[in-house]
Every structure is written in C-alpha cells, then in structure tokens.
Amino acid sequence: MTEVESKIRKWGNSFGVIIPNEVIKKEKLKEGQKVGIIILKKSDVLKKTFGMMKGEWKEPAQDIKDKLRKELYDE
C-alpha cells in the first residue's frame, strides 16, 4: 500500500485523481486494473485542536513527554 496526495480533476461529467508514475511502477499497476481508494479530506482540525492549548502549558511539550517516558520506563 502506498499513500499519495493528489488533487481531484474534472474529466467530462466525472472527477478523477492522478496517480504519479513512480507509484504506478512501484505498485506494478496496469491500465484497466481495479484499485481501492480511501478518501481523506485535508483539514486543519488536528492543528486547531492541538493549538487550543498553546500558551497554557508552562513547559515545552517535549519536556513533558520526556518526563512521562522517564516515569514509565526508567522506574
């Protein structure tokens, strides 16, 4: 399985996506072959969610993660 970011393009009355040539070669895809596509819309929901706490913490997130790792694995 290969992840690809692509834009939707209009083709006649339909829409399509372009699969880059390097992915075609890597996955050994052939014309007419059926493939599955999982559609994920790009969004900034996670960015907004994690940005809500910006300025609220007194310590950098990396320091907090390091302390948690130490408590979990070093004791």
Residue pairs with C-beta under 8 A, 6 or more apart in sequence:
2 23
2 26
2 27
4 19
4 20
4 23
5 42
6 17
6 18
6 19
6 20
7 17
7 18
8 15
8 16
8 17
9 15
9 16
9 17
9 18
17 37
19 29
23 29
29 35
57 64
